Amino acid sequence: MTVETAACVPEAAAIVRSFTTQLPGAPRALITARTWTRQMVTILGWPGDVQQAVDVVSRLVDNGVQHGVPSTAPLCERQLTLSVA
């Protein structure tokens, strides 16, 4: 997992920190995405429904795996990027 923190953010911007992770373009990405999302919303102190956020991200990742990765792409090139800010 790669973690990046935004260093220079204008005062009026809502983004304080940004975290990014690389997910495989395969069904196993769902487990990783769910775990990562749960960790990130907790770290960021998000006041919303954590389970709902996890479910939304899981559906988006599933959609990306099913429809966004060409089946002809080599496995080493099948990656999805998931960010939260």
C-alpha positions in Angstrom: 0.0 0.0 0.0 1.3 3.5 -0.9 0.3 6.3 1.4 0.7 9.9 0.3 0.0 13.0 2.3 -0.8 16.3 0.6 1.9 18.8 1.6 0.6 22.1 0.3 -3.1 22.7 0.5 -4.7 26.2 0.3 -6.5 27.4 3.5 -10.0 27.3 1.9 -9.6 23.8 0.6 -11.6 21.0 2.2 -8.9 18.4 1.6 -6.5 18.0 4.5 -4.9 14.6 3.8 -5.0 12.3 0.8 -4.3 8.6 0.9 -3.9 6.4 -2.1 -3.6 2.6 -2.5 -3.0 0.4 -5.5 -5.5 -2.5 -5.9 -5.1 -5.5 -8.2 -7.5 -5.5 -11.1 -9.0 -8.8 -9.9 -11.8 -9.9 -7.6 -9.4 -10.1 -4.6 -9.3 -6.3 -4.8 -12.7 -6.2 -3.0 -11.3 -7.5 0.3 -8.4 -5.1 0.2 -10.6 -2.2 -0.7 -13.0 -2.9 2.1 -10.3 -3.2 4.7 -8.4 -0.1 3.4 -11.6 2.0 3.3 -12.5 1.1 6.9 -9.0 2.0 8.0 -9.0 5.3 6.1 -12.4 6.6 7.2 -11.4 5.8 10.8 -8.0 7.5 10.5 -9.6 10.6 8.9 -12.2 10.7 11.7 -15.1 10.6 9.2 -18.3 11.1 11.1 -20.6 9.2 8.7 -21.7 5.6 8.6 -18.5 3.6 8.1 -20.2 0.5 6.9 -22.1 2.4 4.3 -18.9 4.0 3.0 -17.2 0.6 2.9 -20.2 -0.8 0.9 -20.1 2.1 -1.6 -16.4 1.7 -2.2 -16.8 -2.1 -2.5 -19.4 -1.6 -5.2 -17.3 0.9 -7.1 -14.2 -1.4 -7.0 -16.3 -4.4 -8.1 -17.7 -2.3 -11.0 -14.1 -1.3 -11.9 -12.9 -4.8 -11.8 -15.8 -6.2 -13.9 -16.0 -3.4 -16.5 -12.9 -1.2 -16.3 -10.1 -3.7 -16.8 -9.8 -5.2 -20.3 -9.6 -9.0 -20.1 -6.7 -8.9 -22.6 -4.5 -6.8 -20.3 -1.7 -8.8 -18.7 -2.2 -9.5 -15.0 0.8 -7.3 -14.0 -0.9 -4.3 -15.7 -4.3 -4.8 -14.1 -4.4 -2.2 -11.3 -7.1 0.1 -10.0 -6.3 3.2 -8.0 -8.6 4.1 -5.0 -8.2 7.4 -3.2 -9.9 9.1 -0.4 -9.4 12.8 0.5 
